[in-house]
């Protein structure tokens, strides 16, 4: 009889312990969830300053970043999530604007001729650390120069007489001017830098 009483009295203790464990685990899960939500969930940290380049949800998933061709400045701004000041057309023989963006990171405007040939492309990217948007094959260029243009250091890729790619950075943003099929003189290319922000 004593054995039966001992078995009966230990059963509720075991059940109570399981219930207590389940409550503690549920409370811990709720606390972790709340911490992730209120700490920003945030993004992938790109540098020591905590610059978020690629958005991540609080649970660690990231939406797929994709290139999208768009019809207007407003659409490109919505996809890139920032403004872009660039030279107004026509520029370098191109008069038709084409917009393109890479999810939450790059905003591009290209000027094409009436046949659709790209004459020049302006790019702005949220990179945090002056990372070049396009990394050209340096061996393909006879000349790679670094110049100061009104206090901004620019890197110019070209043939020594003309510039095919010009790169510079301001704050958390990197900028590129691509004119590979229709190069400009260094003076003409550098004059475009002040018009970009």
C-alpha positions, 0 to 999 in steps of 0.5 A: 500500500505504501508503494502505491501511495509513493507512486501516486504522490510522485506522478503529480510532481513529474507532471508539474515539473513537465508543465513548469518546463513547458512554461519556462520554454514558452516564456524564453521563446517569447522573450527571444521573439520580442528581443529580435523584433525590438532590436531591429532585426535589421540587416547584414552589418557591412562595417564597424559603423553598423551600416545595413546594406542588405535587409534581413527580417528579425528571423534571418531571412532576406528577400531576394535582391534582383535587378529590375527595369523600371519606367520612371524615376519614382519606381526606381527610387521605390526599389532602391529606397533612396534619391539620386541626383544625376545629369539631365539629358540629353547626355553624351548622345543619349536622350532617352532615359532608362531606369533600373534598380537593384533591390535596396542597394543600386539606382541606375539611369542610362541614356540611350539613343533612338536605336536603344544603344546605351551612350552613358549610365549613371549609378549610385549604390548604397555601399557604406565603404566606397566599394566600386559598383562595377569592378572593371578588368584593370588589364583592359585599360591602358590608363587608370588615374586618380584625380581630385575633382573639387575635393572628391577623389575620382578613379578614371579608367580609360586609354590615356586620352578618354575616360570609359569608367569614372568612379567616386564615393561620397559618404555611404554611397558609391557612384559610377559613370559608365561610357565604355562604348562612347568615352568622354574626355577627362574634362567632360567626364569630371564635369558630370561628378558635381551633378551627381548626389 
